Amino acid sequence: MSGWSRRLYDQYQRTSEFRLPPSGRDNGVPADTWVVLTDLASTDVTEVLALLAHSGVGGYAARQGQSGNGDAAVTHRLWVDVAQRLRAEEVLMGFMRNHRSAEQMPLPKPKPRERRPRGRRPESRSGATAPKITRHSAAGWIGRYSLAGLLAIALLLSVDRGTTTPLNCLLAFTTGAALMAMGHIGTSVRTRLTNRAVARRAEAHRRRR
């Protein structure tokens, strides 16, 4: 980047020939001799001056008018400390690289939301499932009712032959019915406890997610 430089004298001794353009902006870092570095867009002036100040390089920007590339952007001419010109060029090149990479970087596409069908409960991922009726449980119930039927037939035959009394038959039948009822109640209680445990594990897994 080529440019021209001019020395600034005391404010009360210099003539208009050596003055920087009026109504410009500086970054607060003083300099004795200034050199033109480049032209900037108005949107980049503040950031470039701040970067130069952070690097200890004096900078001054003044409005020049409309840009010559056909658009309506306002350009600003940038002056920097001639003693820090190389450092200023490095800062400006870094700014341009970051600015171009930010413009060329594609924005991430939003991920589509997963829609769940209505009227269907989400499946639990915790691996806990509700208890199902298996062949073993069905076979157990069939065996119990078959045994109860055989005992009833045996009691009826005993009463018919006179080997036992109707009262004993009634007591035996009542005892068998009570035992079957207790077994059914125990199975129901186990099923409810299992369902509650499954529901608690599923709720805990959902909260962890």
C-alpha positions in Angstrom: 0.0 0.0 0.0 1.6 3.3 -1.2 0.8 6.6 0.3 2.1 10.1 1.0 3.1 11.6 4.3 3.2 15.1 5.7 4.5 16.4 9.0 2.2 18.2 11.4 3.6 21.2 13.2 2.3 23.1 16.2 -1.3 24.0 15.9 -0.6 27.8 16.0 2.4 27.7 13.6 1.3 25.3 10.8 -0.5 26.5 7.7 -3.5 25.0 6.1 -1.2 23.1 3.7 -0.1 20.8 6.5 -3.3 20.2 8.3 -5.3 17.0 8.4 -8.8 17.2 7.0 -11.2 18.8 9.5 -14.1 17.0 11.2 -12.2 13.7 11.3 -11.9 11.1 14.0 -8.8 9.9 15.8 -8.2 7.0 18.1 -6.5 8.9 20.9 -2.9 7.7 20.0 -0.7 10.8 19.2 1.7 10.9 16.2 4.1 13.5 14.8 4.0 12.5 11.2 1.1 11.0 9.4 0.8 8.9 6.2 -2.2 7.9 4.1 -2.8 4.2 4.3 -6.1 3.4 2.6 -9.7 4.3 2.2 -12.3 2.7 4.5 -16.1 2.3 4.4 -17.9 4.3 7.0 -19.1 1.1 8.7 -15.5 -0.1 9.3 -13.9 3.2 10.6 -14.8 2.6 14.3 -13.5 -0.9 14.4 -10.3 -0.2 12.5 -9.4 2.8 14.7 -10.0 0.7 17.8 -7.8 -2.0 16.5 -5.0 0.5 15.7 -5.3 2.0 19.2 -5.1 -1.4 20.8 -1.9 -2.0 18.9 -0.5 1.4 19.9 -0.7 2.9 16.4 -2.0 6.4 15.9 -4.9 6.6 13.5 -7.1 9.4 12.0 -10.0 9.0 9.6 -11.8 11.7 7.7 -14.8 11.6 5.3 -13.9 11.8 1.6 -17.3 11.4 -0.1 -19.0 8.7 -2.1 -17.1 5.6 -3.2 -16.3 5.2 -6.9 -17.5 1.6 -7.3 -21.1 2.6 -8.2 -22.7 2.2 -4.7 -23.7 4.9 -2.3 -21.3 4.0 0.5 -19.4 6.8 2.1 -15.7 6.4 2.2 -13.2 7.7 4.9 -9.5 8.2 4.3 -7.3 6.6 6.9 -4.1 8.3 8.1 -1.6 6.4 10.4 1.6 7.2 12.2 4.4 6.9 9.7 6.7 5.4 12.3 4.1 2.6 12.8 3.2 2.1 9.2 4.2 -1.5 8.9 2.4 -2.4 12.1 -0.7 -0.5 10.8 -0.6 -2.5 7.6 -0.5 -5.8 9.6 -3.5 -4.7 11.7 -5.4 -3.7 8.6 -4.7 -7.0 6.8 -5.8 -9.0 9.8 -9.0 -7.0 9.9 -9.7 -7.7 6.2 -9.0 -11.4 6.6 -11.4 -11.7 9.5 -14.0 -9.6 7.8 -13.9 -11.7 4.6 -14.0 -15.0 6.5 -17.0 -13.8 8.5 -18.8 -12.9 5.2 -18.0 -16.2 3.5 -18.8 -18.4 6.4 -22.3 -20.0 5.8 -24.8 -19.7 8.5 -25.9 -23.1 10.1 -29.2 -24.3 8.9 -31.9 -24.7 11.6 -32.7 -28.3 12.3 -36.3 -29.3 11.7 -38.3 -30.1 14.8 -39.4 -33.6 15.2 -43.2 -33.9 15.1 -44.7 -36.7 17.1 -48.1 -38.2 16.0 -51.0 -37.1 18.1 -52.7 -39.5 20.3 -49.6 -41.6 20.8 -47.5 -41.6 23.9 -43.7 -41.3 23.4 -41.8 -44.5 23.9 -39.5 -44.6 26.9 -35.8 -44.9 26.2 -34.8 -46.1 29.6 -35.3 -49.7 28.6 -38.1 -50.2 31.2 -41.2 -51.8 29.8 -44.5 -52.7 31.4 -45.0 -56.4 32.4 -46.6 -58.6 29.8 -48.6 -61.8 30.1 -46.1 -64.6 29.2 -46.7 -68.3 28.6 -45.5 -69.2 32.0 -48.1 -67.0 33.7 -50.9 -68.3 31.4 -49.8 -71.9 32.1 -49.8 -71.2 35.8 -53.4 -70.0 35.7 -54.5 -72.9 33.6 -52.8 -75.3 36.0 -54.5 -73.7 39.0 -58.0 -73.9 37.5 -57.4 -77.5 36.3 -56.3 -78.6 39.8 -59.4 -76.9 41.3 -61.6 -78.7 38.9 -60.1 -82.0 39.6 -60.4 -81.5 43.4 -64.1 -80.5 42.9 -64.7 -83.7 40.9 -62.9 -85.8 43.5 -65.0 -84.2 46.3 -68.2 -84.9 44.5 -67.3 -88.5 43.9 -66.4 -88.9 47.6 -69.7 -87.5 48.7 -71.5 -89.8 46.2 -69.7 -92.8 47.6 -70.2 -91.8 51.2 -66.5 -91.6 52.0 -66.9 -88.0 53.1 -69.6 -85.7 54.4 -71.0 -82.6 52.6 -69.6 -80.4 55.3 -66.1 -81.6 54.8 -66.6 -81.1 51.1 -67.8 -77.6 51.6 -64.8 -76.8 53.9 -62.3 -78.2 51.4 -63.9 -76.2 48.6 -63.9 -73.0 50.6 -60.3 -73.5 51.5 -59.3 -74.1 47.9 -61.3 -71.0 46.8 -59.6 -68.9 49.5 -56.1 -70.1 48.4 -56.9 -69.3 44.8 -58.2 -65.8 45.7 -55.1 -65.1 47.7 -52.9 -66.2 44.8 -54.8 -63.9 42.5 -54.5 -61.0 44.9 -50.8 -61.6 45.3 -50.4 -61.6 41.5 -52.3 -58.3 41.2 -50.2 -56.6 43.9 -47.0 -57.7 42.2 -48.2 -56.4 38.8 -49.2 -53.0 40.3 -45.8 -52.7 42.1 -44.0 -53.5 38.9 -46.0 -50.9 36.9 -45.2 -48.2 39.5 -41.5 -49.1 39.4 -41.5 -48.9 35.6 -43.3 -45.6 35.7 -40.8 -44.1 38.2 -37.8 -45.2 36.2 -39.3 -43.7 33.0 -40.1 -40.4 34.8 -36.5 -40.3 36.2 -35.1 -40.9 32.8 -37.3 -38.2 31.2 -36.1 -35.7 33.9 -32.4 -36.5 33.2 -32.9 -35.7 29.6 
